[in-house]
Amino acid sequence: MHVALCATIAERTRVKLARSLVRRFVHALRALVPILCVVVLFQAAVFRQIPDGWYSIVVGLLIVAAGIAFFLEGLERSVFPVGKSITNKLVKSASMWKLLPFCFAIGVAAVIAEPALISVADQAELVSEGRLDSLVLRVVIALSVGAVMVLGALRVFLGWPLHRILIIGYGAVIALTIAAPPEVASLAYDSGGVTTNIVTVPLIAAIGIGMAASISGRSRLRDGFGLVALCVMVPMISVQLYGILVYQFGGADTVRVDEAQDSGVWWLELLVGLGTVVRDVLPVILVVLVFQFVILRRRLGNPVQATVGFGMVILGLYGFIVGLEIGLLPMGRRMAEQLIDTDVQLLIVAFGVLIGFATTMAEPALIAIADEAEEISEKRLRAGTLRILVACGVSAGIGIGVLRILTGAPFVMLIAGLYLLAIVLLMLAPKEHVPLAFDLGGVTTSEITVPLITALGIGLASAVPGRDMLMDGFGLIAFASVGPVLAVLSYAVIVRLTARTASRPTIPVTSKEA
């Protein structure tokens, strides 16, 4: 009877897992549908042809969706429950010497395994012909995110106003942009935009909001949000410093090619790819386990589920990377070539605008943050309004970025001008809305949209005469990140001015004056 009961429980667990995976797979496909609709629309109405190798693109997209499903399910079964449990325990104990190291470690571990960052870093190494090392670039960004997680935790504990940190930080960003080599400026801004996505945002937001809720005198809206904003800003500084070291003091390297990957033996290539993914995910697993067993001295609630979850994270991440190489990246490059061949700039800009709006409206991280903001603000901020504002900001940003590549406008002047405008709006907007506005700028570029936008930018830069793939190919993500900040801050300023006008007392007009 005991054996039969165990078998029944195991069967129910398998059915539940299968249903969850199917649900996540369908959800990932829904995020891909807007992209496919825009691509099909342009292929049918503009190019009037079926792209070569369309079947491999479809297979690649299905693998991407399956990889995301396994990856997210694995996170929910391993990293997230254990990580949130550790965070809640540390926040409730108010033990700074334990919480700050955890914030640093979880920031480093989560970002270094971020799929979108892996994609951008690999493209940067390829385009720079090996001068920018993919792994080193990811480590630099991960360490900076870990450091800023500590800064963000201290900000919540000590009550530092976020707007002052942002003004100082973005002042440093703009100053470095002027001094840094032009080869790394756009890449640095893109790097800030890809550190916070569907993997990191829920965990980072949970840490910030949890700390704000547990400390008396703190506002969940004003103090709980803001960690994501800092995680976007600081990598811009660290990547530019890394670029200065590489281009002013380092020598040119050649692209490293693993001999095993060129061996032609499929199973050996598979093992090498899996080994690389294990190396990337291992820091996350180690951080969670060390804090669980060594610092808190607690056992895992369900070790079998956690082990299965870690395995699914590895399998899902590998599937995602394989799917990118087969589907999304070739599709982005092919679309860029076709759009350039039309020689109609309006069509190229329109494609970027439509892709930006469609994908942002379906972005899971944006939906989660917008819903959280609506709940915390007691419905003074509507989730639907925030999503539309952010989607419009992303589409406008990508449109500006595409037009910049086509016209050859200087990246530094454009992006610096937009961030200076953001600082001005920051000073005018209600301070409780500033953290949310900058957080929303960091959650708009997902694992699906980042590779496509990156491939589109590099494809345009390689196809337009006189453009450099490194200096001009990157940067679209940067414009897609600053656009939502400007949109939300502008909305907040307009609402504030409207409210002041409505509350201003009117002077009655006498009959004599009339």
N, C-alpha and C positions, 0 to 999 in steps of 0.2 A: 504493500500500500504506500509505503514511504517512497519507493522508487517511482511508482505511478504518479504520485503527487509532484515529485521533482521533475518528472518528464512533462507534466502538464504545465508547470511554471515555466520551464525552459521553452516550451512551444509558444506560450503566450508572450514571452519575452522576445522570441524571434519574430512573431507576427507584429508586435508593437514596433520593433526596430525596422522591419520592412515597411510598415506604413509610414513611419517617420521619415525614412529615406525617400520614399516615393513623394511624400509631401514636400520635402526640401528640394527634390529634383524638379518637381513641377514649379516650385517657387523660383528656382534658378532659371528655368526656361522662360517664365514670365518676364524676368528681367532681361532676357535675351530677345524676346519678341519685339519690343520697340526698335531695337537695333536692326533686326532682320526686316521689319516693315519699312524702315527708311531705306535700307539697302535695296530691297526688292522694288520699291517705288522708283528709285533712281535707275535701277537696271532696266525696268520695264518702260518708264516714261521718258527717260533721258538718253540712256545708252542703247536701249532696244536690243539687248543681247543677253545671252546666258554666260556668266563668267566661266572661264576655263577652270577646271578642277573644282566645280561647285560641290561635288559630292564629298571631297576631302574637307571642305569648309564646314559642311553640315555635320560630318562625323566629328570634326574637331570641336564644334560648338556643343554637341551632345556630350563629348568627353569632359569639356569644361563644366557643364551643368552637373554631370555626375560627380566630378571632383569636388565641386563646391558643396554638393549634398553630403558627401562623405566627410569632408573637412569640417563643416558646421556641426554635423551630428557628433563627430568625434570631440569637438570642443565642448559641446553641451554635456557630454558624458564624462569628460575628464578635466580639462583645464578650467572651464568656467565654474562648475560647482565647487571644486576645491579652492580655486582662487578667490571666489566670493566669500566662501566660508572663512578663509584666512583673513581677508580684508575686514569682514564684520567682527571677527574676534579681536583683531588688532585695534580697530577703531573704538570698539567698546571698552577695551582696556586702556585706551589713551596712552599707549606705550610708544613714544616717539622713536626710541632707539630700535624698536622692532619694526614699526610701520615704515619709517623712511627707507631702510635697506630693502624692505619688500617692494616699495614703490619703484625704487631704482631697478631692482632685479626683474620685476615683472614688466617694466617698460622696455628694458633691453631685450628680454627674452621674447616678448610678444612681437616687437617690431622687426627683429632680425629674421623672423619666419613669415613676415607679411608677404602674401603672394604678389600684390601689386608692386611692392618695393623690389622684390626679386626681379620682376619683369623689367622695370625701369633701369635697375642697376645693370642687368645683363645687356640691355640695349645701349647703355652708356659706355660699357666696356668695349662693345663691338664697334660703335660709332667712333670712339676716341682711339681706336686701334691699340687698345691695351694700356694706354696711359692711365686711365681711371680704372682701377681694379674693382670688379663687381663686389667681391667679398669685403674688401677694405671699405668701400663706400657704404655698404650695409652696416658694417660694424661702427663706423663713424656716426651714422644716423641713429643707430640703436643706442649707442652710449649717450648721445645728446638727448634722446627721448627719455632715457633713464634719469639723467640729471634734471631734466625739466619736470619729471614726475615728482622728484624730491622738492623742487622749487614750488610746484603747484600745491603739494601737501602742506608745506610751510605757509603758503599764502592763505590757505583755508584756516589753519590753526591760529595764525597770528592776525588774520583779518586784513591783510594787505589788499588795497583796491587794485583790481585787475587792469583798469584802464591806464594806470601809471606804468605798470610793467610793460604793457603793450606799446606805449609811446616810446619808452626807452629802448625796448627790444627792436621794434621796427625802425627806429632811428639808426641802430647799429646795423640792421639788415641793409638799409639803403646805402649807408656809408661804405659797407663792404662791397656792395654791388658796383659802386663806382670804382673801387680799388681792385677788385678781383679780376682775373683774366676773363675775357668775354666768352671763352669756351665753356665756363662752368656756371655763368650767371643764371641762364634759363634752367639748367639742370638743377641748381640749388633750390630754386623756387618750386620746381616740379617735385623735388624730393620732400619738401615740406608738405605738399598736397597729398602724398601717397602713404604717409606714415600712419594715418588714422583712417581706418576703413572698417569693414564689417567684422574683422577679427578683433581689433583693438578698441574701437569706440564703445561697445557695451561695457567692457571691463573698466576702461578709463572713466567713463561717465559714472559707473556704479561706485567707484572709489571716491570721486569728487562729491557726488550727491550724498553718499553715505557719511562722509566726514562732516559735510555741512549740516546734515540732519542730526548728528550726534553731539554737536557742539552748540551750546546755548549762545544766543545772540547772532547766529549765522543764518543767512537766507539761502534756501536751496536754489532759488533762481539766480541771485546775485553772486553767491559764493560756490554753489554746487557745480555750476557750469564754469568753463574756463580752462580746464585741464587740456581738453582737445585743442583749444586755441594755442596754448603754449607749446604743445607737441607739434603743431604745424610751424610755428615761428622759429624755434631754436634750431632745427635741422637746416634751415636756410643759412644760418650763421656758420654752423660747423662744416657744411659742404663747401661753402665758399673759402673757408680757411684751408680745408683739404685741397681745394683746387689751386690756391696760391702756393702751397707747398709743392704740389705735383708739377705745375707749369713753370714755376720760377726757380725751383731748386732740384727737381727730379729730372731724370732723363727719359727719353722715349723708350717704351717697351713694345714688345710684340704681343699680339693676342695669344693667350695661352689656349692651346687646344689639347684636350686630353686624348692620348693615343688610344685608350680603350674605347672612346666614343667614336673614333674613326676606324675602328678595327673591322667593321662590317659584321661582327658577330652580335646578333640581336639580343641574345640573353646576357652577354657581357655588358652591352650598352644599358640594358634594363637594370642590371645590378649596380652599375656606376650611378645611374640616375637616382635609384632608390637610396644609395649610400649618401648622395649629396643631400637629399631631402631629410634623411635621418640626422645628418650633421646640422641642418638648419633648425629642426624641430627639437633636438635634444636639449638646448638651453632652456626652453619653456618647461619641459618635463622636469629637468633637474631643479629649477627654481621652485616649482610647486612642491616637489617632493621634499626638498631640503627644509623649506619653511614648515611643511606639514609635520615632518618627523623630528627635525632637529630643534627648530625654534619653538613651535607650539607643543611638540611632543605628543601628537595625537595620531591615531591610526586612520587610514582611509575608511570612509563609511562603507564603500563597496569596491574593493580592490579589483574584482573581476571586471566590473563595468568600466573602471578607470583604465585598466589595461587595454580592453577592447577599444575604448575611446582614443587612447594614444595611437593605437595601430590605425584606426580610421583616419586620424589627422594626417598621418604620414602617407597613407594610400591616397587620400583625397588631394593633398597638396601635390603629389606626384602626377596624379591624373590631370589636375588643373594646368600644370606646366606643360604637359604633353599636348593637351588640347589647345593651349595657346599657340604652340608651334605649328600645329596642324591647321587650326581654324582662324582664330581672331587676328593674329599678326599678318598672315598672308592676305586676309580680306581687307584689312586696313591699308596695306601697301597697294593692293590692286585697285581699290577705290580711289586712292590718291592719284595713281597713274591715269585712270580713266577721267577723273575730273580735270586734271591738268590738260589732257588731250582735247577737251572741249573748248579750252581757251576762253571760258566764260567765268569771270571771277564771282559773279553773283551766285552761280550754281554751287561753286565750291564753298562759299560762305554759308549759303542756305543749308548745305549738307551738314556742316559743323553745328549750326544753330539747331537744326532738327534733332540731330543725334544727342546734343547736350540736353535739350528739353525732355525728350522722350525717356532717356535713360535715368535722368535725375528724378522724375516723377515716380519711377519704380524702384528707387534706391532704398534697400531695407534699412540701412543705418540712418538715413534721413527720416524715414517714417518713425523709427523708434525714438529718435531725439525730439522730433516735432510732437509726438504724442506725450512724451515725458514733460515737455515744456508746457503743453496745454493743461496737463494735470497739475503741475506745480504752480502755475499762474492762476489756477482756479478759473480756467477758460477765458481769461483776459487775452491770452494769445491763442489763436485758433490754429490747430495743426494743419488744416487744409490751406489756410492763407500762407503760413510759413513755407509749406512745400511749393506752392505756386511762386512765391517770391524767390525762393532758392533756385527753382528750375529756370525762371526767367534770368536770374543772375548768371547761372552756369551757361545757358545758351548764348547770352550776350557776351560773356567772357570768351567763350570758344570762338564766336564770330569775330571778335577783335583780334584774337590770337591768329586765326587763319588769315585774316586780312593783313596782319603784320608780316606773315611769311610771304604772302603774295607781293606786297609792296616793298618789302625790305626795310620797313621802319625799324628803328633801333629798339631792341627789347628793353634795355636798361631804362631809357627815358619813359617808355610807356608804363612799365610795371612800377617804377618808382613813383610816377605821377599818380597812378591809381591807389597805391598804398598811402601816399600823402593825403589824397582825398579821403581815404578811409579814416585816417587819424583826425582830420578835421570833423568828419561826421561823428566820430567817437566822442569828441568833446561836446558836441551839440546834443547827442542822443541821451535818453535816460540811462543812467549808469547801470541799472539792473538789467537792461537789455543788451549791454555791450558783450558780456561773456557769451551769451547765447548766439549773438550774431557772428562772432568769430568762431565759435564751435561749429556752427552750420557751414561755414566755409571749409571746414576740414572733413566733412562727412559726405561730400557730394561726389567724390571720385572713387568708384568701387573697383573690385577685382575684375569686373567685366568691362567697364568703361575705360579704365586706365590703359590697358594694353592697346585697345582700339584707337584711343586718342593719341597715344604715343606713336603708334604705327602710322597714323594719318599725318602727324606732324613731320616725322622723319621722311615719309613718302613724299610729302609736298616739298620739303627742303631739298631732297635729292632730285626732284623732277624740275623744279624752277631754276633756270640758269642764274648763277651768281650767288646761290644760297649755300651755306655750310650746314651739314647735317647735325653737327654738334651744337653750334651756336644758334641755328635757326630751327632745327628739328624739334628740340625740346622747348617747353614754355607754354604749350596749350593747357596743361594741367594747372600751371600757375594762374593763368587768366580765369580758368574755370573755378579756382578756389577763391580768388579775390572778388569775383562777380557777386556771389551770394552775400558776402560781407557788406558790400556797398548797397545791395538791394534791401537787405533787412535793416541796416542802419538808416538808410534814407526813409524807409517806411516808418521806423520808430521816430525819426525827427519830424516827419509830416504829421503823425498822430499827436505828438507832443505839442506842436505849434497849433494844430487844429483845436486841441483841448484847451489851450490857453486862450485862443480867440473866442471860443464858445463860452468860457467862464468869465470873460472880461465884462464888467458892468457897463451897460449902455446909458448914455445921458439923455434923459427925456427932452424932447423938442417942444417948446411952448408955441402957442398959436401965433405969438408976436414974431418969434424967430422964423416960423414957417412963412 
